[in-house]
Amino acid sequence: MTVVVPLSERFHEAAEEWADTRLMDPEDAVEVKAEQALLEVEHLVSGAHDVEFAVEDGELRYDPSEELAALLASHAETTGVDEATVLGLHVDLFARVFLDDDAKRPSNAPPK
C-alpha cells in the first residue's frame, strides 16, 4: 500500500529552516526532513532504522511497514479520516525534529 501525503506548509517551513541553517538546497532539505519524520514514525511503531520514499510534486509517497500500515488503518477507522491524513499528521508532528530553535545562519554565509 502506497500512502500519498501532501506536504503541508508547516512541513515546508521546517524544511526551509533546515536548509537555511545548513546552507543546503531547499529541495534536498525537503528530502532530509521527510526522511527524518518517516524514520521517527516508523522507528516508534516498527523499530525500523531505514525508510524508502519519494517526494514528487509536493507529495510524499511512502510504503509503510506492515506495523505502521496497521496503525494507520486503525487510527483512520477511529478518527474517520483516511490513512494518508493520519500519516500526514504524524509527518507534520515530526517535521520540526532536529531543528534547533537557537540555530542561526552562519555568519560567513552568503546573503540569501
C-alpha positions in Angstrom: 0.0 0.0 0.0 1.5 3.3 -1.1 0.3 6.3 1.0 0.4 9.7 -0.6 0.7 12.6 1.7 0.5 16.2 0.6 3.3 18.1 2.3 1.9 20.9 4.5 3.0 24.5 4.9 4.3 23.6 8.4 6.5 20.9 6.9 7.8 23.2 4.2 8.6 25.9 6.8 10.6 23.3 8.8 12.5 22.2 5.6 13.2 25.9 4.7 14.6 26.5 8.2 16.7 23.3 7.9 18.0 24.4 4.5 18.8 27.9 5.7 20.7 26.9 8.8 22.7 24.2 7.0 23.2 26.1 3.8 21.7 23.4 1.7 19.4 23.3 -1.3 15.7 23.6 -0.3 14.8 20.5 -2.3 17.4 18.5 -0.5 16.1 19.8 2.8 12.6 18.6 2.0 14.1 15.1 1.4 16.0 15.2 4.6 13.0 16.3 6.7 10.8 13.7 5.0 13.3 11.0 5.9 13.6 12.2 9.5 9.9 12.4 10.0 9.2 9.0 8.5 12.1 7.4 10.5 10.7 8.8 13.7 7.3 7.4 13.0 8.5 4.0 11.7 11.0 3.6 14.4 8.4 4.2 17.1 5.9 1.7 15.5 8.1 -1.0 13.9 11.6 -0.4 15.1 12.8 0.4 11.6 16.1 2.2 11.0 15.7 2.8 7.3 12.9 4.1 5.1 12.4 4.4 1.3 10.2 7.1 0.0 9.7 9.6 -2.8 8.9 13.3 -2.8 7.2 14.3 -6.0 5.2 17.4 -6.9 4.8 18.4 -3.2 3.7 15.0 -2.1 5.4 12.3 0.0 4.9 8.8 -1.3 5.6 6.0 1.1 5.0 2.3 1.5 4.7 1.8 5.3 5.8 -1.3 7.1 3.0 -3.8 8.0 3.0 -2.5 11.6 2.7 1.1 10.5 0.0 0.3 7.9 -2.0 -1.5 10.6 -1.6 1.5 12.9 -2.6 3.9 10.2 -5.7 1.8 9.3 -6.7 1.6 13.0 -6.3 5.4 13.6 -8.1 6.1 10.3 -11.1 4.0 11.3 -11.2 5.5 14.8 -11.0 9.1 13.5 -13.0 8.8 10.3 -10.2 10.1 8.1 -8.0 8.2 5.6 -4.6 6.7 6.2 -2.9 9.5 4.2 -4.3 12.1 6.5 -3.2 10.2 9.6 0.3 9.7 8.3 0.4 13.4 7.2 -0.5 14.4 10.8 2.4 12.3 12.1 4.8 13.7 9.5 3.8 17.2 10.5 4.3 16.4 14.1 7.8 15.3 13.5 8.7 17.9 10.8 10.5 20.1 13.4 12.5 17.2 14.8 16.2 18.0 15.0 15.6 21.8 14.4 17.5 23.9 16.9 15.4 26.9 17.8 18.6 28.7 18.6 20.3 27.8 15.3 21.2 30.7 13.1 22.6 31.1 9.7 26.4 31.0 9.9 27.9 34.5 10.0 30.1 33.8 7.0 27.2 32.6 4.8 26.5 34.4 1.6 23.4 36.6 1.6 20.1 34.9 0.7 
